[in-house]
Amino acid sequence: MTPDTATTFSKSQLAYRWVKERIANQVFTPGYRLVLGSIAGELDMSVVPVREAIRQLEAEGLVTFERNVGARVSMVDDSQYRFSMQALSILEGAATALAARRLTPDDIRAARRINELMIETLEHFDPRAFTGLNQEFHAALFTKCANPRMLELVDAEWGRLGHLRDSTFSFVPGRAAESVREHENILQLIETGAPLGEIEKAARRHRSATLDAYMIHEHPDEALGLPAF
């Protein structure tokens, strides 16, 4: 082993430990995009040892590499994510329906403005920012639900999702454009005084469609048996 090779090896191990520690501490959460140049700059080294570190983490299953996307933190164990998304589709759908008749025209305008901001982010897509706006949009629709226990359950599942992954849209960015169109549909149902059952169904299917998109992308063998929530 030449001195240059040894130096590259030691730097790759440094980069490996640095990235792995941040994955373990959830600084880099599932779906987080690992930009090699940024990591190299942070560690004051070239991209070569960082690339070697990422390859090692990929071999361990902690990192996934996709063509035209790059390296991202893997969803190591996503069963809890699936359970939370399924629960949230039901709880949030019900809370949205229960709040629908309490929403004022100003509430609808505020929600639509948030959705417009989400549409603006699509051109230069940032999954984390999109997810934050997405949570704001849905909170604007269900916060006036008169059932405080329902709101507690919805908030709890949103909190669990925040710990389980950075953003679902990191995995399925194409889902974002569909999502904002579905948002507008939900808003129109509320505005026109549609039956609460229709509003609940639209909100529930909107949430479960994001899970479906993730499953088709990450677990195509299991996606065929997806329940139609």
N, CA, C and O of each residue as an XYZ file, in Angstrom:
916
protein
N       0.849     -1.199      0.000
C       0.000      0.000      0.000
C       0.879      1.242      0.000
O       1.727      1.403      0.879
N       0.687      2.115     -0.971
C       1.489      3.334     -1.064
C       1.021      4.342     -0.035
O      -0.097      4.234      0.470
N       1.869      5.336      0.291
C       1.454      6.367      1.255
C       0.176      7.080      0.839
O      -0.683      7.361      1.675
N       0.042      7.384     -0.496
C      -1.177      8.066     -0.962
C      -2.404      7.196     -0.760
O      -3.471      7.675     -0.376
N      -2.230      5.884     -1.032
C      -3.356      4.961     -0.856
C      -3.744      4.868      0.612
O      -4.929      4.835      0.942
N      -2.754      4.825      1.490
C      -3.016      4.749      2.930
C      -3.740      5.986      3.421
O      -4.639      5.907      4.259
N      -3.325      7.161      2.873
C      -3.981      8.409      3.278
C      -5.439      8.420      2.853
O      -6.324      8.805      3.618
N      -5.678      7.982      1.596
C      -7.053      7.925      1.095
C      -7.894      6.984      1.932
O      -9.049      7.275      2.244
N      -7.296      5.830      2.302
C      -8.010      4.843      3.115
C      -8.379      5.429      4.475
O      -9.514      5.278      4.929
N      -7.418      6.102      5.134
C      -7.702      6.649      6.461
C      -8.757      7.750      6.375
O      -9.599      7.879      7.264
N      -8.709      8.538      5.308
C      -9.714      9.587      5.149
C     -11.090      8.986      4.858
O     -12.104      9.498      5.334
N     -11.128      7.917      4.089
C     -12.407      7.276      3.804
C     -13.020      6.703      5.073
O     -14.238      6.727      5.245
N     -12.173      6.186      5.964
C     -12.679      5.669      7.230
C     -13.187      6.787      8.132
O     -14.168      6.623      8.857
N     -12.502      7.926      8.073
C     -12.964      9.088      8.827
C     -14.336      9.533      8.315
O     -15.248      9.799      9.097
N     -14.461      9.606      6.991
C     -15.738     10.005      6.393
C     -16.815      8.974      6.704
O     -17.962      9.325      6.981
N     -16.437      7.703      6.655
C     -17.378      6.612      6.959
C     -17.927      6.758      8.370
O     -19.139      6.700      8.580
N     -17.034      6.948      9.339
C     -17.472      7.069     10.740
C     -18.313      8.328     10.938
O     -19.285      8.312     11.693
N     -17.942      9.417     10.264
C     -18.644     10.699     10.406
C     -20.084     10.584      9.901
O     -21.021     11.019     10.570
N     -20.248      9.994      8.716
C     -21.591      9.851      8.151
C     -22.408      8.837      8.951
O     -23.578      9.072      9.256
N     -21.783      7.709      9.287
C     -22.508      6.656     10.006
C     -23.001      7.158     11.362
O     -24.108      6.819     11.781
N     -22.201      7.949     12.041
C     -22.592      8.503     13.343
C     -23.817      9.399     13.203
O     -24.711      9.380     14.049
N     -23.851     10.182     12.131
C     -24.985     11.082     11.923
C     -26.245     10.333     11.511
O     -27.355     10.773     11.811
N     -26.083      9.224     10.837
C     -27.247      8.381     10.535
C     -27.774      7.762     11.830
O     -28.982      7.729     12.064
N     -26.858      7.272     12.667
C     -27.259      6.634     13.926
C     -27.960      7.619     14.855
O     -28.891      7.246     15.570
N     -27.514      8.878     14.847
C     -28.097      9.902     15.724
C     -29.284     10.625     15.093
O     -29.843     11.552     15.678
N     -29.665     10.183     13.880
C     -30.793     10.752     13.132
C     -30.594     12.221     12.773
O     -31.559     12.959     12.573
N     -29.322     12.638     12.693
C     -29.039     13.937     12.092
C     -29.311     13.825     10.593
O     -29.873     14.731      9.978
N     -28.898     12.690     10.019
C     -29.238     12.333      8.653
C     -30.338     11.278      8.732
O     -30.065     10.104      8.981
N     -31.567     11.697      8.520
C     -32.711     10.805      8.668
C     -32.997     10.060      7.371
O     -32.506     10.458      6.314
N     -33.779      8.988      7.429
C     -34.112      8.231      6.213
C     -34.643      9.131      5.100
O     -35.544      9.944      5.307
N     -34.062      8.961      3.921
C     -34.432      9.779      2.778
C     -33.526     10.984      2.581
O     -33.578     11.633      1.536
N     -32.690     11.292      3.578
C     -31.789     12.444      3.495
C     -30.792     12.240      2.358
O     -30.160     11.189      2.262
N     -30.655     13.245      1.500
C     -29.745     13.148      0.357
C     -28.327     13.479      0.802
O     -28.090     14.534      1.390
N     -27.404     12.601      0.529
C     -26.012     12.767      0.905
C     -25.247     13.371     -0.271
O     -24.956     12.686     -1.251
N     -24.930     14.638     -0.166
C     -24.206     15.342     -1.228
C     -22.715     15.192     -0.960
O     -22.193     15.740      0.011
N     -22.036     14.449     -1.822
C     -20.635     14.117     -1.584
C     -19.757     15.355     -1.468
O     -18.882     15.420     -0.605
N     -19.989     16.336     -2.336
C     -19.177     17.548     -2.297
C     -19.331     18.311     -0.994
O     -18.361     18.855     -0.467
N     -20.548     18.351     -0.476
C     -20.791     19.060      0.787
C     -20.116     18.348      1.952
O     -19.538     18.989      2.830
N     -20.193     17.012      1.955
C     -19.545     16.234      3.022
C     -18.036     16.407      2.944
O     -17.373     16.569      3.969
N     -17.487     16.373      1.726
C     -16.051     16.553      1.542
C     -15.610     17.925      2.057
O     -14.571     18.048      2.705
N     -16.409     18.949      1.764
C     -16.079     20.279      2.244
C     -16.135     20.375      3.760
O     -15.297     21.024      4.385
N     -17.135     19.720      4.342
C     -17.268     19.715      5.809
C     -16.067     19.058      6.477
O     -15.622     19.487      7.541
N     -15.551     18.016      5.842
C     -14.431     17.256      6.412
C     -13.078     17.700      5.876
O     -12.049     17.133      6.244
N     -13.069     18.707      5.009
C     -11.831     19.237      4.438
C     -11.015     18.143      3.741
O      -9.830     17.957      4.017
N     -11.671     17.437      2.846
C     -10.984     16.402      2.072
C     -11.580     16.369      0.675
O     -12.577     17.040      0.410
N     -10.985     15.601     -0.210
C     -11.511     15.493     -1.569
C     -12.736     14.581     -1.579
O     -13.061     13.952     -0.571
N     -13.412     14.516     -2.724
C     -14.605     13.689     -2.849
C     -14.271     12.200     -2.893
O     -15.112     11.365     -2.560
N     -13.036     11.864     -3.305
C     -12.663     10.448     -3.488
C     -12.862      9.608     -2.218
O     -13.547      8.588     -2.290
N     -12.303      9.982     -1.067
C     -12.529      9.164      0.138
C     -13.985      9.176      0.600
O     -14.459      8.193      1.170
N     -14.693     10.273      0.362
C     -16.111     10.320      0.726
C     -16.888      9.311     -0.107
O     -17.767      8.616      0.403
N     -16.558      9.236     -1.389
C     -17.231      8.273     -2.268
C     -16.976      6.842     -1.789
O     -17.877      6.003     -1.818
N     -15.754      6.570     -1.352
C     -15.432      5.237     -0.829
C     -16.243      4.948      0.439
O     -16.720      3.830      0.636
N     -16.394      5.960      1.291
C     -17.165      5.792      2.522
C     -18.626      5.493      2.213
O     -19.246      4.646      2.856
N     -19.169      6.197      1.223
C     -20.566      5.989      0.844
C     -20.756      4.585      0.285
O     -21.775      3.945      0.546
N     -19.784      4.106     -0.479
C     -19.872      2.741     -1.008
C     -19.887      1.715      0.121
O     -20.612      0.722      0.057
N     -19.094      1.955      1.140
C     -19.070      1.048      2.278
C     -20.411      1.056      3.019
O     -20.915      0.006      3.418
N     -20.973      2.235      3.196
C     -22.277      2.347      3.858
C     -23.382      1.731      3.006
O     -24.344      1.173      3.533
N     -23.237      1.837      1.687
C     -24.207      1.204      0.790
C     -24.146     -0.312      0.931
O     -25.182     -0.977      0.933
N     -22.936     -0.863      1.048
C     -22.776     -2.308      1.217
C     -23.414     -2.787      2.516
O     -23.855     -3.932      2.609
N     -23.463     -1.913      3.515
C     -24.066     -2.261      4.807
C     -25.576     -2.029      4.816
O     -26.252     -2.374      5.785
N     -26.107     -1.448      3.741
C     -27.545     -1.211      3.660
C     -28.013      0.087      4.280
O     -29.214      0.350      4.341
N     -27.069      0.909      4.744
C     -27.453      2.165      5.388
C     -27.684      3.282      4.371
O     -28.360      4.268      4.663
N     -27.123      3.121      3.191
C     -27.238      4.127      2.135
C     -27.708      3.454      0.858
O     -27.314      2.327      0.558
N     -28.541      4.143      0.117
C     -29.025      3.659     -1.176
C     -28.581      4.632     -2.248
O     -28.656      5.846     -2.063
N     -28.118      4.099     -3.372
C     -27.687      4.957     -4.475
C     -28.598      4.736     -5.666
O     -28.826      3.601     -6.084
N     -29.126      5.840     -6.217
C     -30.000      5.764     -7.379
C     -29.464      6.625     -8.501
O     -28.975      7.731     -8.271
N     -29.558      6.108     -9.728
C     -29.156      6.884    -10.889
C     -30.000      8.158    -10.978
O     -31.215      8.122    -10.780
N     -29.357      9.260    -11.272
C     -29.983     10.576    -11.430
C     -30.514     11.161    -10.119
O     -31.085     12.252    -10.114
N     -30.331     10.452     -9.026
C     -30.740     10.962     -7.718
C     -29.528     11.106     -6.812
O     -29.361     12.125     -6.142
N     -28.690     10.087     -6.796
C     -27.513     10.091     -5.947
C     -27.705      9.246     -4.710
O     -28.577      8.378     -4.659
N     -26.879      9.509     -3.712
C     -26.914      8.730     -2.478
C     -27.896      9.337     -1.487
O     -27.988     10.558     -1.359
N     -28.623      8.482     -0.791
C     -29.524      8.941      0.256
C     -29.556      7.898      1.361
O     -29.234      6.730      1.139
N     -29.946      8.328      2.544
C     -30.035      7.422      3.677
C     -31.201      6.465      3.457
O     -32.309      6.882      3.121
N     -30.935      5.188      3.649
C     -31.962      4.171      3.406
C     -33.033      4.200      4.484
O     -32.800      4.657      5.603
N     -34.200      3.709      4.130
C     -35.242      3.449      5.103
C     -34.936      2.058      5.655
O     -35.402      1.054      5.116
N     -34.152      2.004      6.731
C     -33.615      0.733      7.208
C     -34.730     -0.217      7.641
O     -34.742     -1.381      7.242
N     -35.653      0.269      8.443
C     -36.792     -0.548      8.869
C     -38.015      0.356      8.821
O     -38.216      1.196      9.698
N     -38.825      0.175      7.791
C     -39.914      1.121      7.585
C     -41.281      0.590      7.996
O     -42.300      1.175      7.629
N     -41.323     -0.496      8.742
C     -42.629     -1.044      9.129
C     -43.405     -0.058     10.001
O     -44.619      0.084      9.851
N     -42.704      0.625     10.915
C     -43.390      1.592     11.775
C     -43.907      2.782     10.962
O     -44.965      3.336     11.258
N     -43.155      3.160      9.945
C     -43.601      4.234      9.056
C     -44.904      3.840      8.372
O     -45.837      4.640      8.302
N     -44.970      2.631      7.875
C     -46.188      2.166      7.202
C     -47.378      2.195      8.147
O     -48.467      2.637      7.780
N     -47.157      1.715      9.380
C     -48.249      1.673     10.353
C     -48.755      3.083     10.657
O     -49.961      3.313     10.736
N     -47.820      4.025     10.827
C     -48.216      5.404     11.131
C     -48.955      6.045      9.961
O     -49.928      6.771     10.167
N     -48.504      5.785      8.739
C     -49.168      6.355      7.573
C     -50.579      5.791      7.411
O     -51.505      6.521      7.057
N     -50.741      4.505      7.666
C     -52.074      3.901      7.583
C     -52.994      4.491      8.639
O     -54.144      4.829      8.359
N     -52.471      4.613      9.868
C     -53.279      5.189     10.950
C     -53.623      6.646     10.649
O     -54.752      7.083     10.871
N     -52.641      7.392     10.143
C     -52.859      8.806      9.880
C     -53.877      9.017      8.767
O     -54.653      9.972      8.810
N     -53.880      8.134      7.771
C     -54.855      8.292      6.682
C     -56.281      8.238      7.222
O     -57.153      8.972      6.758
N     -56.515      7.372      8.199
C     -57.843      7.232      8.785
C     -58.149      8.387      9.756
O     -59.213      9.003      9.691
N     -57.200      8.662     10.646
C     -57.416      9.698     11.661
C     -57.522     11.091     11.042
O     -58.422     11.858     11.385
N     -56.609     11.416     10.134
C     -56.618     12.737      9.537
C     -57.825     12.930      8.630
O     -58.394     14.020      8.562
N     -58.213     11.862      7.930
C     -59.408     11.949      7.098
C     -60.633     12.287      7.928
O     -61.434     13.144      7.557
N     -60.769     11.598      9.064
C     -61.915     11.845      9.942
C     -61.855     13.245     10.546
O     -62.868     13.942     10.595
N     -60.664     13.665     11.010
C     -60.524     14.988     11.622
C     -60.822     16.096     10.614
O     -61.421     17.111     10.968
N     -60.405     15.906      9.354
C     -60.672     16.904      8.316
C     -62.171     17.033      8.058
O     -62.694     18.137      7.910
N     -62.842     15.904      8.009
C     -64.293     15.928      7.791
C     -65.009     16.594      8.957
O     -65.933     17.381      8.752
N     -64.588     16.283     10.181
C     -65.233     16.852     11.363
C     -65.000     18.363     11.473
O     -65.800     19.079     12.075
N     -63.904     18.836     10.890
C     -63.602     20.272     10.948
C     -64.205     21.045      9.785
O     -64.296     22.272      9.841
N     -64.618     20.348      8.732
C     -64.986     21.000      7.467
C     -66.029     22.103      7.622
O     -65.881     23.184      7.053
N     -67.080     21.833      8.390
C     -68.170     22.810      8.504
C     -67.776     24.014      9.364
O     -68.487     25.019      9.373
N     -66.679     23.928     10.071
C     -66.232     25.017     10.928
C     -65.268     25.971     10.215
O     -64.950     27.039     10.738
N     -64.802     25.583      9.020
C     -63.823     26.390      8.312
C     -64.501     27.602      7.659
O     -65.567     27.479      7.056
N     -63.869     28.767      7.791
C     -64.391     30.004      7.202
C     -63.740     30.220      5.831
O     -62.752     29.563      5.503
N     -64.293     31.138      5.033
C     -63.637     31.472      3.757
C     -62.183     31.898      3.941
O     -61.337     31.604      3.097
N     -61.890     32.594      5.046
C     -60.501     32.992      5.316
C     -59.625     31.769      5.560
O     -58.477     31.728      5.119
N     -60.161     30.778      6.260
C     -59.411     29.540      6.500
C     -59.082     28.849      5.174
O     -57.966     28.371      4.969
N     -60.068     28.806      4.284
C     -59.871     28.167      2.981
C     -58.823     28.924      2.177
O     -57.962     28.314      1.542
N     -58.895     30.248      2.203
C     -57.913     31.052      1.465
C     -56.506     30.826      2.006
O     -55.544     30.741      1.243
N     -56.394     30.731      3.334
C     -55.076     30.505      3.942
C     -54.515     29.141      3.526
O     -53.330     29.021      3.215
N     -55.363     28.126      3.524
C     -54.927     26.792      3.120
C     -54.527     26.772      1.652
O     -53.539     26.143      1.272
N     -55.313     27.475      0.825
C     -54.997     27.507     -0.612
C     -53.672     28.234     -0.851
O     -52.911     27.851     -1.740
N     -53.396     29.262     -0.079
C     -52.121     29.974     -0.223
C     -50.955     29.053      0.112
O     -49.922     29.087     -0.557
N     -51.116     28.234      1.138
C     -50.057     27.282      1.481
C     -49.843     26.306      0.326
O     -48.711     25.974     -0.023
N     -50.944     25.859     -0.255
C     -50.828     24.930     -1.386
C     -50.140     25.598     -2.575
O     -49.383     24.951     -3.299
N     -50.400     26.882     -2.777
C     -49.729     27.614     -3.852
C     -48.226     27.700     -3.600
O     -47.431     27.610     -4.536
N     -47.839     27.873     -2.341
C     -46.412     27.876     -2.000
C     -45.798     26.515     -2.288
O     -44.655     26.429     -2.739
N     -46.554     25.450     -2.029
C     -46.073     24.104     -2.318
C     -45.852     23.921     -3.811
O     -44.879     23.296     -4.233
N     -46.769     24.474     -4.611
C     -46.637     24.386     -6.069
C     -45.377     25.126     -6.526
O     -44.675     24.671     -7.429
N     -45.099     26.270     -5.894
C     -43.912     27.045     -6.257
C     -42.628     26.284     -5.975
O     -41.635     26.475     -6.677
N     -42.625     25.422     -4.956
C     -41.408     24.672     -4.617
C     -41.122     23.531     -5.589
O     -40.026     22.972     -5.582
N     -42.093     23.186     -6.418
C     -41.913     22.028     -7.295
C     -40.816     22.246     -8.329
O     -40.149     21.295     -8.737
N     -40.623     23.498     -8.757
C     -39.632     23.769     -9.796
C     -38.219     23.464     -9.307
O     -37.417     22.882    -10.038
N     -37.918     23.856     -8.075
C     -36.620     23.549     -7.463
C     -36.922     22.762     -6.186
O     -36.901     23.311     -5.085
N     -37.200     21.491     -6.351
C     -37.842     20.707     -5.302
C     -36.938     20.471     -4.098
O     -35.804     20.009     -4.221
N     -37.481     20.804     -2.935
C     -36.819     20.557     -1.653
C     -37.779     19.705     -0.823
O     -38.741     20.236     -0.270
N     -37.538     18.390     -0.723
C     -38.480     17.500     -0.025
C     -38.791     17.924      1.405
O     -39.933     17.822      1.854
N     -37.774     18.399      2.119
C     -37.987     18.775      3.520
C     -38.903     19.995      3.623
O     -39.824     20.018      4.439
N     -38.645     21.015      2.787
C     -39.492     22.213      2.810
C     -40.908     21.872      2.375
O     -41.876     22.377      2.944
N     -41.030     21.013      1.366
C     -42.344     20.608      0.884
C     -43.121     19.898      1.981
O     -44.316     20.139      2.156
N     -42.449     19.026      2.718
C     -43.100     18.288      3.801
C     -43.573     19.229      4.902
O     -44.653     19.042      5.463
N     -42.761     20.246      5.212
C     -43.167     21.225      6.221
C     -44.421     21.976      5.813
O     -45.331     22.164      6.621
N     -44.468     22.409      4.550
C     -45.650     23.096      4.043
C     -46.851     22.157      3.989
O     -47.986     22.564      4.238
N     -46.586     20.901      3.661
C     -47.658     19.910      3.609
C     -48.319     19.744      4.972
O     -49.542     19.639      5.069
N     -47.515     19.722      6.008
C     -48.069     19.603      7.355
C     -48.879     20.853      7.712
O     -49.936     20.755      8.336
N     -48.377     22.029      7.313
C     -49.123     23.267      7.561
C     -50.474     23.239      6.859
O     -51.490     23.637      7.429
N     -50.474     22.763      5.611
C     -51.720     22.721      4.845
C     -52.755     21.856      5.550
O     -53.894     22.280      5.744
N     -52.368     20.657      5.928
C     -53.336     19.752      6.540
C     -53.773     20.240      7.915
O     -54.934     20.085      8.295
N     -52.842     20.830      8.658
C     -53.214     21.372      9.971
C     -54.262     22.468      9.811
O     -55.157     22.595     10.647
N     -54.158     23.260      8.744
C     -55.137     24.326      8.502
C     -56.532     23.754      8.286
O     -57.530     24.424      8.553
N     -56.601     22.523      7.805
C     -57.909     21.917      7.532
C     -58.481     21.150      8.718
O     -59.699     21.108      8.890
N     -57.621     20.540      9.544
C     -58.191     19.692     10.608
C     -58.127     20.307     12.001
O     -58.713     19.757     12.933
N     -57.429     21.438     12.173
C     -57.240     22.001     13.515
C     -58.549     22.373     14.196
O     -58.640     22.336     15.423
N     -59.573     22.733     13.407
C     -60.855     23.127     14.009
C     -61.762     21.923     14.305
O     -62.939     22.093     14.623
N     -61.219     20.729     14.201
C     -61.981     19.539     14.598
C     -62.376     19.682     16.060
O     -61.539     20.013     16.900
N     -63.648     19.435     16.369
C     -64.162     19.651     17.728
C     -63.809     18.525     18.684
O     -64.076     18.626     19.881
N     -63.213     17.453     18.175
C     -62.866     16.305     19.019
C     -61.399     16.415     19.432
O     -60.518     16.110     18.628
N     -61.115     16.843     20.661
C     -59.716     17.048     21.073
C     -58.899     15.757     21.077
O     -57.696     15.787     20.818
N     -59.539     14.628     21.367
C     -58.817     13.357     21.368
C     -58.353     12.996     19.957
O     -57.256     12.472     19.767
N     -59.199     13.283     18.979
C     -58.832     13.031     17.589
C     -57.607     13.855     17.212
O     -56.690     13.353     16.562
N     -57.594     15.122     17.623
C     -56.461     15.991     17.325
C     -55.183     15.500     17.995
O     -54.102     15.575     17.410
N     -55.308     14.998     19.217
C     -54.138     14.454     19.921
C     -53.551     13.268     19.151
O     -52.332     13.140     19.030
N     -54.422     12.411     18.636
C     -53.966     11.234     17.909
C     -53.292     11.621     16.586
O     -52.267     11.054     16.207
N     -53.892     12.601     15.891
C     -53.299     13.066     14.635
C     -51.923     13.671     14.898
O     -50.959     13.357     14.201
N     -51.834     14.533     15.898
C     -50.553     15.159     16.232
C     -49.507     14.120     16.623
O     -48.333     14.249     16.276
N     -49.938     13.097     17.342
C     -49.001     12.048     17.764
C     -48.438     11.297     16.560
O     -47.246     10.995     16.518
N     -49.283     10.998     15.593
C     -48.802     10.271     14.407
C     -47.903     11.149     13.543
O     -46.930     10.659     12.970
N     -48.218     12.447     13.441
C     -47.326     13.354     12.730
C     -45.961     13.388     13.410
O     -44.926     13.394     12.742
N     -45.966     13.411     14.741
C     -44.706     13.415     15.481
C     -43.901     12.150     15.250
O     -42.680     12.203     15.099
N     -44.583     11.012     15.223
C     -43.897      9.741     14.973
C     -43.281      9.740     13.570
O     -42.160      9.266     13.384
N     -44.002     10.261     12.600
C     -43.474     10.295     11.234
C     -42.205     11.136     11.161
O     -41.270     10.803     10.432
N     -42.178     12.231     11.921
C     -41.002     13.084     11.924
C     -39.760     12.369     12.418
O     -38.649     12.687     11.992
N     -39.936     11.403     13.316
C     -38.800     10.634     13.827
C     -38.427      9.484     12.901
O     -37.292      9.007     12.925
N     -39.382      9.036     12.081
C     -39.150      7.845     11.260
C     -38.501      8.164      9.922
O     -37.814      7.313      9.358
N     -38.699      9.352      9.409
C     -38.098      9.699      8.120
C     -38.073     11.202      7.939
O     -38.857     11.935      8.541
N     -37.147     11.645      7.088
C     -37.019     13.070      6.808
C     -38.187     13.542      5.965
O     -38.844     14.526      6.304
N     -38.449     12.845      4.869
C     -39.559     13.193      3.994
C     -39.854     12.035      3.061
O     -38.949     11.518      2.405
N     -41.105     11.625      2.996
C     -41.490     10.595      2.033
C     -41.176     11.057      0.621
O     -40.835     10.244     -0.239
N     -41.289     12.367      0.375
C     -41.099     12.894     -0.964
C     -39.648     12.816     -1.416
O     -39.358     13.034     -2.593
N     -38.713     12.503     -0.483
C     -37.336     12.234     -0.885
C     -37.271     10.943     -1.685
O     -36.436     10.791     -2.576
N     -38.164     10.014     -1.357
C     -38.184      8.723     -2.015
C     -39.007      8.755     -3.295
O     -38.643      8.129     -4.290
N     -40.105      9.477     -3.267
C     -41.007      9.524     -4.428
C     -41.328     10.990     -4.760
O     -42.454     11.439     -4.547
N     -40.334     11.743     -5.285
C     -40.563     13.164     -5.564
C     -41.692     13.404     -6.554
O     -42.329     14.456     -6.506
N     -41.960     12.457     -7.450
C     -43.044     12.628     -8.413
C     -44.411     12.686     -7.761
O     -45.363     13.187     -8.359
N     -44.516     12.187     -6.562
C     -45.784     12.203     -5.833
C     -46.184     13.622     -5.430
O     -47.367     13.884     -5.212
N     -45.226     14.539     -5.326
C     -45.498     15.894     -4.848
C     -46.495     16.623     -5.745
O     -47.418     17.268     -5.248
N     -46.317     16.526     -7.062
C     -47.223     17.225     -7.987
C     -48.640     16.667     -7.885
O     -49.611     17.420     -7.952
N     -48.759     15.359     -7.725
C     -50.078     14.755     -7.548
C     -50.709     15.236     -6.253
O     -51.913     15.481     -6.188
N     -49.886     15.365     -5.229
C     -50.377     15.740     -3.908
C     -51.028     17.115     -3.905
O     -52.093     17.292     -3.314
N     -50.402     18.094     -4.560
C     -50.981     19.446     -4.538
C     -52.285     19.498     -5.335
O     -53.179     20.283     -5.015
N     -52.394     18.664     -6.371
C     -53.666     18.606     -7.121
C     -54.772     18.024     -6.234
O     -55.912     18.488     -6.272
N     -54.435     17.019     -5.448
C     -55.415     16.432     -4.538
C     -55.802     17.414     -3.436
O     -56.945     17.422     -2.977
N     -54.847     18.243     -3.013
C     -55.159     19.285     -2.024
C     -56.264     20.199     -2.535
O     -57.210     20.509     -1.810
N     -56.140     20.627     -3.781
C     -57.134     21.526     -4.363
C     -58.490     20.840     -4.432
O     -59.518     21.478     -4.207
N     -58.504     19.564     -4.737
C     -59.763     18.818     -4.778
C     -60.437     18.801     -3.411
O     -61.649     18.987     -3.309
N     -59.651     18.578     -2.364
C     -60.201     18.568     -1.004
C     -60.771     19.943     -0.662
O     -61.852     20.048     -0.084
N     -60.036     20.996     -1.025
C     -60.501     22.352     -0.751
C     -61.826     22.628     -1.462
O     -62.725     23.236     -0.881
N     -61.952     22.193     -2.698
C     -63.187     22.425     -3.443
C     -64.359     21.671     -2.829
O     -65.478     22.184     -2.803
N     -64.116     20.465     -2.336
C     -65.174     19.710     -1.672
C     -65.666     20.445     -0.424
O     -66.867     20.507     -0.162
N     -64.726     20.998      0.337
C     -65.102     21.731      1.553
C     -65.855     23.010      1.187
O     -66.872     23.338      1.797
N     -65.348     23.721      0.192
C     -65.981     24.981     -0.228
C     -67.419     24.784     -0.697
O     -68.286     25.607     -0.405
N     -67.669     23.724     -1.404
C     -69.002     23.501     -1.989
C     -69.943     22.777     -1.047
O     -71.067     22.455     -1.430
N     -69.503     22.510      0.198
C     -70.367     21.856      1.170
C     -70.680     20.413      0.833
O     -71.788     19.937      1.081
N     -69.703     19.714      0.266
C     -69.894     18.301     -0.086
C     -70.218     17.493      1.164
O     -69.866     17.905      2.269
N     -70.884     16.343      1.009
C     -71.160     15.488      2.171
C     -69.864     15.169      2.924
O     -68.813     14.981      2.312
N     -69.953     15.110      4.244
C     -68.754     14.873      5.046
C     -68.088     13.539      4.693
O     -66.868     13.401      4.781
N     -68.896     12.570      4.299
C     -68.334     11.285      3.901
C     -67.417     11.405      2.690
O     -66.403     10.712      2.604
N     -67.774     12.291      1.748
C     -66.927     12.503      0.565
C     -65.630     13.197      0.949
O     -64.561     12.863      0.439
N     -65.732     14.164      1.850
C     -64.536     14.888      2.303
C     -63.597     13.937      3.041
O     -62.386     13.941      2.823
N     -64.182     13.122      3.917
C     -63.369     12.155      4.664
C     -62.673     11.191      3.724
O     -61.492     10.890      3.898
N     -63.397     10.708      2.731
C     -62.843      9.732      1.777
C     -61.717     10.352      0.960
O     -60.689      9.712      0.740
N     -61.898     11.596      0.508
C     -60.874     12.267     -0.291
C     -59.607     12.500      0.525
O     -58.497     12.290      0.035
N     -59.779     12.938      1.781
C     -58.625     13.186      2.642
C     -57.915     11.886      2.992
O     -56.687     11.833      3.042
N     -58.695     10.841      3.233
C     -58.104      9.536      3.584
C     -57.330      8.960      2.408
O     -56.202      8.495      2.570
N     -57.932      8.988      1.234
C     -57.259      8.429      0.053
C     -56.035      9.255     -0.345
O     -55.057      8.717     -0.865
N     -56.097     10.553     -0.100
C     -54.948     11.419     -0.372
C     -53.745     10.962      0.456
O     -52.634     10.841     -0.061
N     -53.976     10.714      1.728
C     -52.883     10.284      2.597
C     -52.391      8.891      2.215
O     -51.184      8.665      2.129
N     -53.308      7.961      1.986
C     -52.896      6.590      1.672
C     -52.219      6.513      0.309
O     -51.426      5.601      0.075
N     -52.513      7.456     -0.605
C     -51.870      7.453     -1.922
C     -50.376      7.728     -1.806
O     -49.587      7.218     -2.602
N     -49.984      8.525     -0.826
C     -48.562      8.787     -0.611
C     -47.869      7.511     -0.134
O     -46.768      7.193     -0.582
N     -48.513      6.787      0.769
C     -47.963      5.509      1.219
C     -47.892      4.519      0.056
O     -46.899      3.807     -0.096
N     -48.946      4.474     -0.763
C     -48.957      3.576     -1.911
C     -47.784      3.872     -2.845
O     -47.118      2.952     -3.320
N     -47.531      5.166     -3.110
C     -46.445      5.558     -4.004
C     -45.106      5.118     -3.435
O     -44.231      4.643     -4.159
N     -44.963      5.284     -2.120
C     -43.721      4.850     -1.466
C     -43.550      3.336     -1.572
O     -42.462      2.851     -1.881
N     -44.615      2.598     -1.318
C     -44.540      1.140     -1.361
C     -44.198      0.642     -2.765
O     -43.390     -0.273     -2.921
N     -44.810      1.241     -3.781
C     -44.546      0.823     -5.161
C     -43.078      1.081     -5.509
O     -42.459      0.309     -6.243
N     -42.529      2.181     -4.970
C     -41.144      2.536     -5.255
C     -40.161      1.665     -4.479
O     -39.181      1.178     -5.044
N     -40.418      1.467     -3.188
C     -39.455      0.789     -2.315
C     -39.707     -0.708     -2.176
O     -38.766     -1.479     -1.990
N     -40.974     -1.129     -2.264
C     -41.319     -2.542     -2.048
C     -42.303     -3.010     -3.118
O     -43.442     -3.352     -2.800
N     -41.878     -3.028     -4.384
C     -42.815     -3.377     -5.463
C     -43.425     -4.766     -5.324
O     -44.543     -4.998     -5.783
N     -42.701     -5.697     -4.695
C     -43.228     -7.043     -4.528
C     -44.399     -7.087     -3.570
O     -45.260     -7.961     -3.666
N     -44.429     -6.125     -2.628
C     -45.505     -6.087     -1.639
C     -46.646     -5.173     -2.065
O     -47.750     -5.265     -1.527
N     -46.389     -4.296     -3.021
C     -47.358     -3.264     -3.396
C     -48.622     -3.847     -4.009
O     -49.676     -3.213     -3.957
N     -48.541     -5.047     -4.592
C     -49.713     -5.635     -5.231
C     -50.819     -5.923     -4.234
O     -51.995     -5.948     -4.596
N     -50.451     -6.139     -2.986
C     -51.456     -6.470     -1.983
C     -51.889     -5.300     -1.129
O     -52.439     -5.481     -0.043
N     -51.637     -4.090     -1.627
C     -51.999     -2.905     -0.819
C     -53.512     -2.835     -0.593
O     -54.287     -2.981     -1.538
N     -53.934     -2.614      0.652
C     -55.370     -2.467      0.910
C     -55.876     -1.129      0.398
O     -55.161     -0.129      0.461
N     -57.072     -1.102     -0.094
C     -57.675      0.147     -0.602
C     -58.352      0.863      0.537
O     -59.558      0.718      0.737
N     -57.575      1.651      1.304
C     -58.130      2.389      2.451
C     -59.116      3.438      1.974
O     -59.689      4.162      2.788
